[in-house]
Amino acid sequence: MKKNLRSRLLAVAAVAVSSVMLLSGFDSSMTAQDVMAKAQEANKGITQFSANAQANADVQLAVAAGEQTTTMPMTGTMNMDIKYVLDPLQMAMTGTASGDASAMGLAGEAGMEMYMVSEEDGGKVYIKLTGIQGADGWQAAAIPAEQLNEVKDLLTKAMAGDYASISEETGIDVQALQDKLYEDLTLAPEAVTVNGKECYELTCTIDGSKVYEIVAQMAAANENLGIDESTLQMIQLFGSMLKINMVMDYDVETFLPVYAAFDMNGSDFSMIGAMIGSLMFSGQTEGEEAPAVELTVNTLNLAYSYDYETPVSIEVPAEALDAQMTDISQEAAAIMDEADVAA
């Protein structure tokens, strides 16, 4: 009897555990690469989404001269809402950024609104910047149909994971770069709850040399980016200091992204402090000891939250529609180029 009862209890426990697994959708046999592959497949059917991006910075500059040390704290935040619809192609980005470096006489807030909409013979882009000297109301520009179609085509292929076509068009081996970035991906052994959803959680750490490799390939394939050799050298130098910790959460049911976060904890910014010091005290009297400058980064991060369920509606403000239309401006062209790169 005891043995039979124990067997029944074990059977009930097994059913309970399997039921929980079925309800949660979490599959412990999955690998990090499996999740990435399924996420890529899930993206193929996506025609719209919205996202919120938030960034935070908290750094401190300490200047030591003799026995006296002057500390200059600097903080900043950014909040951006992003909306995207594939057909007809529409995008919207609205947000604010603020910074406080009062010790250096700098502080303020800036805002941006950008809308891009498709029309029968091309498209239009509307931009408004606030809190920036020289920015004055809404600006509007027409986008040639050919350029708009190129962006749409690239975005469609990127969402579908058609890296072969993108690589052929851009000259950048996208698949190789992604493999390089994610070669150390780790999958959490259990589901995590993020924004009310059960998720597979992937983590990895990317060193700056990989970032430099990506930028170098982009610069070689697209001269319009304006990245010259000296800029590349600076990026390589800065990249040697970077360590980017990344977290990506995917819905266990749909494999669509729910959350992604990047932080630079563990990066070594001591060289930047030395560079700042050399710039600040370049006119130091010969023989006089230059102050020591130390840069401390307490917080430097960026996080995205995604929404694929709420229907996306993009409406251009009436005051933007009243703006005088011009041929595509340098600013609008730059945004379109950035859309290419983002894809």
FIDOKOL-611595 format. One line per 4 residues: number of its first residue (from 1); for each residue x, y, z of C-alpha. Coordinates in Angstrom, 1 decimal. Example, Ala and Ser with C-alpha at 12.3 -4.5 7.8 and 13.67 -1.06 7.14 Angstrom:
// residues 2
1) 12.3 -4.5 7.8 ~ 13.7 -1.1 7.1
//
This chain:
// residues 343
1) 0.0 0.0 0.0 ~ 2.7 2.4 1.0 ~ 4.6 1.7 -2.2 ~ 1.4 2.1 -4.3
5) 0.6 5.4 -2.6 ~ 4.1 6.7 -3.1 ~ 3.9 5.8 -6.8 ~ 0.6 7.6 -7.1
9) 2.0 10.7 -5.4 ~ 5.0 10.6 -7.7 ~ 2.7 10.3 -10.7 ~ 0.6 13.3 -9.5
13) 3.8 15.3 -9.0 ~ 5.0 14.5 -12.5 ~ 1.7 15.5 -14.0 ~ 1.8 18.8 -12.0
17) 5.3 19.6 -13.1 ~ 4.6 18.8 -16.8 ~ 1.4 20.9 -16.6 ~ 3.4 23.9 -15.3
21) 5.9 23.4 -18.1 ~ 3.1 23.3 -20.7 ~ 1.5 26.4 -19.2 ~ 4.7 28.4 -19.1
25) 5.9 27.3 -22.5 ~ 9.5 27.1 -21.2 ~ 11.5 24.4 -22.7 ~ 14.6 23.5 -20.7
29) 16.1 21.6 -23.7 ~ 16.4 24.8 -25.7 ~ 19.9 26.3 -26.3 ~ 20.8 30.0 -26.6
33) 21.2 29.4 -30.4 ~ 17.8 27.7 -30.6 ~ 16.1 30.7 -29.0 ~ 17.9 33.1 -31.3
37) 16.8 31.1 -34.3 ~ 13.2 30.9 -33.2 ~ 13.2 34.7 -32.4 ~ 14.5 35.3 -35.9
41) 11.8 33.2 -37.4 ~ 9.1 34.9 -35.3 ~ 10.2 38.3 -36.6 ~ 9.4 37.3 -40.2
45) 5.7 37.9 -39.6 ~ 6.0 41.2 -37.8 ~ 4.4 44.2 -39.5 ~ 4.2 46.6 -36.6
49) 5.5 47.2 -33.1 ~ 6.2 49.9 -30.5 ~ 9.0 50.2 -28.1 ~ 10.3 52.5 -25.3
53) 14.0 53.2 -24.9 ~ 15.5 54.6 -21.7 ~ 19.1 55.5 -21.1 ~ 20.9 56.7 -17.9
57) 24.3 58.1 -17.3 ~ 25.9 59.0 -14.0 ~ 29.6 59.9 -14.3 ~ 32.0 61.8 -12.2
61) 35.2 63.7 -13.1 ~ 37.7 64.2 -10.3 ~ 40.6 66.7 -10.8 ~ 43.4 66.4 -8.2
65) 45.9 69.2 -7.9 ~ 48.3 68.7 -4.9 ~ 46.2 68.0 -1.8 ~ 43.0 69.5 -3.3
69) 40.5 67.4 -5.3 ~ 37.6 69.0 -7.2 ~ 34.7 66.7 -8.1 ~ 32.4 67.4 -11.0
73) 29.3 65.1 -11.2 ~ 27.5 64.7 -14.5 ~ 24.2 63.0 -15.0 ~ 21.9 62.5 -17.9
77) 18.7 60.6 -19.0 ~ 17.0 59.8 -22.2 ~ 13.4 58.5 -22.8 ~ 12.3 57.7 -26.4
81) 9.1 56.2 -27.7 ~ 9.4 54.4 -31.0 ~ 6.6 53.2 -33.3 ~ 6.9 51.2 -36.5
85) 4.4 50.1 -39.2 ~ 5.7 48.2 -42.3 ~ 2.9 48.6 -44.8 ~ 2.5 51.4 -45.6
89) 5.9 52.2 -44.1 ~ 5.5 54.6 -41.2 ~ 7.8 55.4 -38.3 ~ 7.6 57.8 -35.3
93) 10.2 58.7 -32.7 ~ 9.4 61.1 -29.8 ~ 11.3 61.7 -26.7 ~ 13.3 63.9 -24.4
97) 16.9 64.0 -23.1 ~ 18.2 65.9 -20.1 ~ 21.6 66.5 -18.6 ~ 23.1 68.1 -15.6
101) 26.7 69.1 -15.4 ~ 26.2 72.2 -13.3 ~ 29.7 72.1 -12.0 ~ 30.9 72.8 -15.5
105) 28.2 75.3 -16.2 ~ 26.1 73.0 -18.4 ~ 22.5 71.8 -17.8 ~ 19.3 71.5 -19.8
109) 16.7 69.5 -21.5 ~ 16.1 68.8 -25.2 ~ 13.2 67.2 -27.1 ~ 12.7 65.5 -30.5
113) 9.7 64.5 -32.6 ~ 10.2 62.7 -35.9 ~ 7.5 61.2 -38.1 ~ 8.0 59.5 -41.4
117) 5.0 58.5 -43.6 ~ 4.6 56.9 -47.0 ~ 2.5 58.3 -49.8 ~ 1.8 57.2 -53.4
121) 4.8 59.0 -54.9 ~ 7.3 58.7 -52.0 ~ 7.1 59.9 -48.5 ~ 7.5 62.8 -46.1
125) 9.5 63.3 -42.9 ~ 8.6 65.8 -40.2 ~ 11.1 66.8 -37.6 ~ 10.9 69.1 -34.6
129) 13.7 69.8 -32.1 ~ 13.3 71.7 -28.9 ~ 15.8 73.0 -26.4 ~ 18.5 73.2 -29.0
133) 20.0 76.5 -30.2 ~ 19.0 77.2 -33.8 ~ 16.1 74.8 -33.8 ~ 12.9 76.6 -34.7
137) 9.6 74.8 -35.1 ~ 8.7 72.0 -37.4 ~ 10.7 71.1 -40.6 ~ 9.3 69.0 -43.3
141) 10.9 67.4 -46.3 ~ 9.9 65.1 -49.2 ~ 11.5 61.7 -49.6 ~ 11.9 60.3 -53.1
145) 10.0 57.1 -53.7 ~ 13.2 55.2 -54.7 ~ 14.9 56.0 -51.4 ~ 11.8 55.2 -49.3
149) 11.5 51.9 -51.1 ~ 15.1 51.1 -50.4 ~ 14.6 51.6 -46.7 ~ 11.4 49.6 -46.6
153) 13.1 46.7 -48.5 ~ 16.0 46.7 -46.1 ~ 13.8 46.8 -43.0 ~ 11.7 44.0 -44.4
157) 14.8 41.8 -45.0 ~ 16.2 42.7 -41.6 ~ 13.0 41.7 -39.8 ~ 12.8 38.5 -41.8
161) 16.5 37.7 -41.1 ~ 17.4 37.7 -44.8 ~ 21.0 38.5 -43.9 ~ 22.4 37.1 -47.2
165) 20.5 39.8 -49.2 ~ 21.4 42.5 -46.8 ~ 25.1 41.5 -47.0 ~ 25.0 41.5 -50.8
169) 23.4 45.0 -50.9 ~ 25.5 46.6 -48.1 ~ 28.8 44.8 -48.4 ~ 28.6 44.0 -44.7
173) 28.7 40.3 -43.7 ~ 25.7 40.7 -41.3 ~ 25.5 37.0 -40.3 ~ 29.2 36.8 -39.5
177) 28.9 39.9 -37.4 ~ 25.9 38.6 -35.5 ~ 27.6 35.3 -34.9 ~ 30.7 37.1 -33.6
181) 28.6 39.3 -31.3 ~ 26.6 36.4 -29.9 ~ 29.2 33.7 -29.7 ~ 29.2 33.7 -25.9
185) 25.4 33.8 -25.4 ~ 24.2 32.1 -22.2 ~ 20.6 30.9 -21.7 ~ 19.1 31.1 -18.2
189) 18.1 27.6 -16.9 ~ 14.7 28.8 -15.9 ~ 12.1 31.2 -17.2 ~ 12.1 34.8 -15.9
193) 9.1 37.1 -15.7 ~ 9.6 40.4 -17.5 ~ 6.8 43.0 -18.0 ~ 4.3 40.4 -17.0
197) 5.5 37.8 -19.5 ~ 7.5 34.6 -19.0 ~ 10.7 34.8 -21.0 ~ 13.8 33.0 -22.1
201) 16.6 35.2 -20.9 ~ 19.9 35.4 -22.8 ~ 23.0 37.1 -21.5 ~ 26.4 37.8 -22.9
205) 29.3 40.3 -22.6 ~ 30.7 42.0 -25.6 ~ 34.1 43.6 -25.6 ~ 34.8 46.8 -27.6
209) 36.9 45.1 -30.2 ~ 33.8 43.5 -31.6 ~ 32.1 46.9 -31.7 ~ 35.1 48.3 -33.6
213) 35.0 45.5 -36.1 ~ 31.3 46.2 -36.9 ~ 31.9 50.0 -37.3 ~ 35.0 49.3 -39.5
217) 33.0 47.0 -41.8 ~ 30.2 49.6 -42.0 ~ 32.7 52.4 -42.8 ~ 34.3 50.3 -45.6
221) 31.0 49.4 -47.1 ~ 29.4 52.9 -46.9 ~ 31.4 56.0 -47.6 ~ 28.4 58.2 -46.9
225) 28.8 57.5 -43.2 ~ 31.8 59.9 -43.3 ~ 33.9 57.7 -41.0 ~ 37.5 58.4 -41.9
229) 40.7 56.7 -40.7 ~ 41.3 59.0 -37.8 ~ 37.8 58.5 -36.6 ~ 38.2 54.7 -36.9
233) 41.4 54.9 -34.8 ~ 39.6 56.9 -32.1 ~ 36.7 54.3 -32.1 ~ 39.3 51.5 -31.8
237) 41.0 53.3 -28.9 ~ 37.6 53.8 -27.2 ~ 36.5 50.3 -28.0 ~ 39.6 48.9 -26.2
241) 38.1 50.3 -23.0 ~ 34.6 48.9 -23.4 ~ 32.8 46.0 -21.9 ~ 29.1 45.8 -22.8
245) 26.9 43.5 -20.7 ~ 23.8 42.5 -22.6 ~ 20.5 41.0 -21.5 ~ 17.7 39.9 -24.0
249) 14.4 38.5 -22.9 ~ 12.1 36.7 -25.4 ~ 8.5 35.6 -24.8 ~ 8.4 31.8 -24.2
253) 5.2 31.6 -26.3 ~ 5.9 33.8 -29.3 ~ 9.7 34.2 -29.1 ~ 9.2 37.9 -29.8
257) 11.5 40.3 -27.8 ~ 10.1 41.7 -24.6 ~ 13.1 43.5 -23.2 ~ 16.7 44.2 -24.0
261) 19.3 46.0 -21.8 ~ 22.9 47.1 -22.3 ~ 25.2 48.4 -19.6 ~ 28.9 49.2 -19.5
265) 29.7 48.1 -15.9 ~ 33.2 46.8 -15.9 ~ 34.5 49.1 -18.7 ~ 37.8 50.8 -18.0
269) 37.5 54.6 -18.7 ~ 40.8 55.6 -17.0 ~ 42.4 56.4 -20.4 ~ 39.5 58.8 -21.2
273) 40.2 60.6 -17.9 ~ 43.8 61.0 -18.9 ~ 42.8 62.3 -22.3 ~ 40.4 64.8 -20.7
277) 43.2 65.9 -18.4 ~ 45.6 66.5 -21.3 ~ 43.0 68.6 -23.1 ~ 42.1 70.6 -20.1
281) 45.6 71.4 -19.1 ~ 47.4 71.5 -22.4 ~ 48.7 75.0 -21.6 ~ 50.4 73.9 -18.4
285) 53.6 75.7 -17.6 ~ 56.7 73.6 -18.3 ~ 58.0 71.9 -15.2 ~ 54.7 72.4 -13.4
289) 52.9 69.2 -12.4 ~ 49.7 68.8 -14.3 ~ 46.6 67.9 -12.2 ~ 45.5 64.2 -12.3
293) 42.1 63.7 -13.8 ~ 40.0 60.6 -13.1 ~ 36.8 59.6 -14.7 ~ 34.4 57.4 -12.8
297) 31.4 55.9 -14.5 ~ 28.7 54.9 -11.9 ~ 26.0 54.2 -14.4 ~ 25.9 54.0 -18.2
301) 23.1 51.9 -19.6 ~ 20.3 51.6 -22.2 ~ 17.2 49.5 -22.1 ~ 14.3 48.7 -24.5
305) 10.8 47.4 -23.7 ~ 8.9 46.1 -26.7 ~ 5.1 45.8 -27.4 ~ 3.9 43.6 -30.2
309) 0.3 43.3 -29.1 ~ -1.1 46.8 -28.9 ~ -2.2 48.1 -32.4 ~ 0.1 50.8 -33.6
313) -1.4 54.1 -34.8 ~ 0.9 56.9 -36.1 ~ -0.6 60.4 -36.5 ~ 1.4 63.4 -37.6
317) 0.5 66.5 -35.5 ~ -1.5 69.1 -37.4 ~ 1.2 71.8 -36.8 ~ 3.7 69.5 -38.5
321) 1.5 69.0 -41.5 ~ 1.3 72.8 -41.8 ~ 5.1 73.1 -42.1 ~ 6.5 74.3 -45.4
325) 7.6 71.4 -47.5 ~ 11.0 71.4 -49.1 ~ 13.1 68.9 -51.1 ~ 14.8 66.4 -48.9
329) 17.2 68.2 -46.7 ~ 20.5 67.2 -45.3 ~ 18.9 66.4 -42.0 ~ 16.2 64.2 -43.5
333) 18.8 62.5 -45.7 ~ 20.9 61.8 -42.6 ~ 17.8 60.2 -40.9 ~ 17.2 58.0 -43.9
337) 20.8 56.9 -43.9 ~ 20.6 56.1 -40.2 ~ 17.4 54.0 -40.9 ~ 19.5 52.1 -43.5
341) 22.2 51.4 -40.8 ~ 19.7 50.5 -38.2 ~ 18.1 47.9 -40.5
//
